[in-house]
Amino acid sequence: MENRIASLSEDILEKITLIRHDIHQHPEIAYQESRTAETIETFLDESDIPHERCTDTGIVSVIGSGSGHVVGLRSDMDALSMPDLSGLPYASVNEGVAHACGHDGHIAILLGTAWVLKQLEGELSGTVKLIWQPAEEGGAGAEKMIRHGVLQSPAPEAIFALHGWPGLPVGKAAFRFGSALAAVDNFKIIVRGKGTHGAMPHAGVDPITIAARIIEGFQLIRSRMINPLDPIVISVGTIHGGSAVNVIPDEVTMTGTIRCLDRDTRCKIPVLMDRMAVETARASGGNATFTITDGYPPTINEERATAFARDVLCEILGMENVIEITQPVMGGEDFAYYLEKISGSFIRLGIGDRPALHNSSFDFNDDAIPFGIRMMTGIALNFLAKGLA
């Protein structure tokens, strides 16, 4: 069967590679993926694969017998608000928007997977649910699609996704048990003091000095209030305050991001940060307000689903080409929302020597597409045959 899948993957490769280039050339940001969705639908129509919308731009397709095991496969769709400096013939024509995270490659791989599965549909012993999801880049598209019923009728028993990974050679894949990516939350702090002349600081309350002490205090949370074996990151990304070199302002605003891998720790950190900001400001005669904006939960791969994916990848690629990841990444991924609901695993696909993800020169590697199709198809077929042991 593996030889047959590989042959079918090659049969459709040229067509879906051209589709990837077209999508790369016409990137669309979160919840604006209308042209992308239409391109996906056109291919599915031409391939006689039924599909429907889930949310305005999300697409769901079901292939199989309608009985037996049900497995979900997911691709993201959206691009980033940043320039495309790749210099490629199919570089973005939409100014300030680029597929710099490789979602165009993920789309193409899932389209190829859908086509291969359609050719094998009469032999499928269960049902495959293919999901093209909008708004991964900060828009929580996964959460929205779940609210719209993407995990129902039929309900997948498990779900899998892959992500192209620079630095990992083409032909290789990587997996990780447990926490794979971090929770991502953002915060805002407003520090209020009392403005005065820069030459007379004693006549006011300096919010800039207070802000500096708060930032230092946040590092105490990491080093003294959280288990040192529990990775967290607190980063202040912006500081705004003041309008002249000789004026101490009334107010300073700071924003930043929080990353962690543990769900319980995620709940603790904002409480500690709020206390640190408020009490530090009060000790200096000012006041502060702390606001948290919840982002993505941690991406935690379920053990059985990850072991299942590992074993399938070893069969497809060879054990020497399947790598266990020893360290998580503190970036975030909204695939986490699916993993809060059902079993599943998030897999890395080798795309070779490429610029980093979210780099304006990044482009997905076409050479990795057939490996991605073989991986996703293999996961689907093996799951339909035996489910999670």
Secondary structure, DSSP 8 states (H G I E B T S, - for coil): -HHHHHHHHHHHHHHHHHHHHHHHHS---TT--HHHHHHHHHHHHHTT---EEETTTEEEEEEE-SSS-EEEEEEE---BSS------TT---STT-B--S-HHHHHHHHHHHHHHHHHTGGG-SSEEEEEEE---SSS-HHHHHHHTTTT-SS--SEEEEEEEETTS-TT-EEE-SEEEE-EEEEEEEEEE-B-EETT-GGGSB-HHHHHHHHHHHHHHIIIIIS-TTS-EEEEEEEEEE-SSTTEE-SEEEEEEEEEES-HHHHHHHHHHHHHHHHHHHHHTT-EEEEEEEEEE--EEE-HHHHHHHHHHHHHHH-GGGEEE--S-BSS--TTHHHHHHSEEEEEEEE--S---TT-TT----GGGHHHHHHHHHHHHHHHHHH---
